[in-house]
Amino acid sequence: MSYVTVPKEEWEKLVNEVKELRKTVEELTVTLKPILFLIEKLPHLFVDPTFIKTLAPILALPYAMEKVNPNVLGTVMVEGLVSISEAFEKIAKSEKSPEFSIMSLLRDKEAKKSLGIMMEILKYSLPRIHSSLKNLMQETK
């Protein structure tokens, strides 16, 4: 039997590489454990009625997005968020909280326009939403 001698520097280098490899494998194991857990539970999730009910609105998004004008929706979202942000900043800078007054709403041109727009949105969308919900409830009986 013959023996091969390895220089000390190479041996230390090899030991360090093995230590680094072990550390990497341990980190990978820690990272993959939650994913493995999810994969193991996935078949049970797909037969769970609660999960399916929770997932239903998300699955309906492609159908809804097909009917939506993305330019209009994007504009409404961007301008709506900017406007809400500006309104909150204005309220925060104000010395006193805004007070509700029906008389001032009736005199304020912007308030009347805003209420008119909101009423049109509600007038158009709520009957459709109500009808869809009614149909859904009849289908589930």
C-alpha positions in Angstrom: 0.0 0.0 0.0 1.3 3.4 -0.9 0.6 6.7 0.8 0.4 10.1 -0.8 1.3 13.1 1.3 -0.5 16.4 0.7 1.2 19.6 1.6 -0.3 21.4 4.6 -1.4 24.5 2.6 -3.4 22.4 0.2 -4.9 20.4 3.0 -6.0 23.6 4.8 -7.4 25.0 1.6 -9.4 21.8 1.0 -10.7 21.9 4.6 -11.8 25.5 4.2 -13.5 24.7 0.9 -15.4 21.8 2.6 -16.4 24.1 5.4 -17.7 26.7 2.9 -19.5 24.0 1.0 -21.1 22.8 4.2 -22.2 26.3 5.2 -23.7 26.8 1.7 -25.7 23.5 1.9 -27.0 24.4 5.4 -28.1 27.8 4.1 -29.8 26.2 1.1 -31.6 23.7 3.3 -32.9 26.5 5.6 -34.1 28.4 2.5 -35.7 25.4 0.8 -37.5 24.1 3.9 -40.5 26.5 3.6 -40.8 25.8 -0.1 -40.7 22.0 0.6 -43.4 22.5 3.2 -45.6 24.4 0.7 -45.1 21.7 -1.9 -46.1 19.0 0.6 -49.3 20.9 1.5 -50.3 22.0 -2.0 -52.4 18.9 -2.8 -54.4 19.5 0.4 -54.9 23.2 -0.4 -56.5 22.4 -3.8 -59.2 20.4 -2.2 -59.8 22.8 0.7 -63.1 24.8 -0.1 -61.9 27.8 2.0 -58.7 28.1 -0.1 -60.7 27.8 -3.4 -63.2 30.5 -2.2 -60.3 32.7 -1.3 -58.7 32.2 -4.6 -61.8 32.8 -6.7 -61.5 36.6 -6.8 -57.9 36.3 -8.0 -58.9 33.8 -10.7 -61.6 36.2 -11.8 -59.1 39.1 -12.4 -58.1 38.1 -16.0 -61.8 38.0 -17.0 -62.5 41.4 -15.4 -59.3 42.9 -16.9 -60.4 41.8 -20.3 -63.5 44.0 -20.0 -61.6 47.0 -18.5 -60.0 49.8 -20.4 -56.5 49.7 -18.8 -55.8 53.3 -19.8 -58.9 54.6 -18.0 -58.3 52.4 -15.0 -54.6 53.4 -14.8 -55.5 57.1 -15.0 -58.2 56.8 -12.4 -55.8 55.0 -10.0 -52.9 57.4 -10.5 -54.9 60.6 -10.3 -57.1 59.3 -7.5 -54.1 58.4 -5.4 -52.3 61.7 -6.1 -55.5 63.6 -5.3 -56.1 61.6 -2.0 -52.4 62.2 -1.0 -52.7 66.0 -1.7 -56.0 66.1 0.2 -54.4 64.4 3.3 -51.4 66.8 3.1 -53.8 69.8 3.0 -55.8 68.4 5.9 -52.6 67.8 7.9 -51.4 71.3 7.3 -54.7 72.8 8.3 -55.1 74.3 11.8 -58.6 72.8 12.3 -60.4 69.7 11.0 -62.7 70.2 8.1 -66.4 70.4 9.1 -69.3 68.9 7.2 -71.9 71.4 6.1 -74.7 70.6 3.6 -75.1 74.3 2.9 -71.4 74.8 2.0 -71.6 71.7 -0.3 -74.5 73.2 -2.1 -72.6 76.4 -2.7 -69.2 74.8 -3.5 -68.9 74.2 -7.3 -66.1 71.5 -6.9 -68.1 69.7 -4.2 -71.2 69.6 -6.4 -69.1 68.3 -9.3 -67.5 65.7 -7.1 -70.8 64.5 -5.7 -72.2 64.4 -9.2 -69.4 62.2 -10.5 -69.7 59.9 -7.5 -73.5 59.6 -8.0 -73.0 58.7 -11.7 -70.4 56.1 -10.8 -72.8 54.6 -8.1 -75.8 54.9 -10.4 -74.0 53.0 -13.2 -72.1 50.4 -11.2 -74.3 49.4 -8.2 -77.2 48.0 -10.2 -74.8 45.9 -12.2 -73.0 44.7 -9.0 -76.4 44.0 -7.3 -77.6 42.1 -10.3 -74.4 40.0 -10.5 -74.6 39.2 -6.8 -78.3 38.3 -7.1 -77.4 35.9 -9.9 -74.6 34.4 -8.0 -76.8 33.8 -4.9 -79.4 32.1 -7.1 -76.7 29.9 -8.8 -75.4 28.8 -5.4 -78.8 27.6 -4.1 
